[in-house]
Amino acid sequence: MLQEIADRVFVDLDYEGSNVGCVLTDQGAIVIDTPMIPSEAKHWAESVSQLTDKVLYVFNTDHHRSHVMGNQFFKAPIIAHEAAWREMSNYKDTFIERTKNLFKKRPEIQRQFDEVVIVKPEFCFTGRMVMKKGERELIFVHLGGHTPATSGLYLPEERILFTGDLLVVDEHPSLGQCNSEEWLSKLRWLRKQKYAQLIPGHGQFCNVESSEPLSEYIRAMRSKVRSQYKSGRTKAESAVVISQMLDFFPYRQGRKSLIEKRIRAGVSRVYDEMKSIYGKNGEVSKRGGYRQRE
Ligand SMILES: [Zn+2]
């Protein structure tokens, strides 16, 4: 359902995949992210067309399928962090095939992906980009943590931040491409900001305090994987962490294997991070005296 959360600022939190938004300016709209399922992306494009007859840009908060898959349904250039462009440049047909495979039990959705083409960003930034459109100021800002590309859109007038997947609420985050230490420090930074409202990548809108459970999750993941690593377990053996993390956040019925896959990717990523902090297994015990970071 489309909701106006501030003057000419709209969100829809009901699509499968990520949250989407639309900010109107005197010259047209800036759309934030596009749904993964084509029929939902078309629905989103239709909703936006009720608000404005011109979409100036679509902003992808990262390169993941739940943010970019519907880009083609908006006839507007895409803005994203340069790292998102790099990732999306490497997407092959297998990327769409893998997305189709997520919907094995829903053939009516699977079929929709036959018409999907990935539309890459045309305008890229790295740190921060300020856009002035009439009375409105929009600040695109790199956030990182979740992926090197993760970025947000800040509306200074309303003190609203679209966080991208830096923040997900009441849902298992995806740590597969993360820098978990950077993510924790960025969430600490977030809690010090005076934002009025946050639109997370997934979940209901919230305030900066709502980021605490996510920090706890990342800390738990780091500490569990760290103890596996330091006990000399291999990455495969460290998969025991998956069941320990499963109930940290709720998940919908029928999504268990998807969530397990997501946690597995996170365990693998954090395991590699531990390796880079503590050195190869085996060397660790000889050297002794670790530097605890978290
Ligand atoms: Zn993401």
Boltz pocket constraint, residues with backbone or C-beta under 6 A from the ligand:
constraints:
  - pocket:
      binder: B
      contacts: [[A, 62], [A, 63], [A, 64], [A, 146], [A, 165], [A, 174]]
      max_distance: 6.0
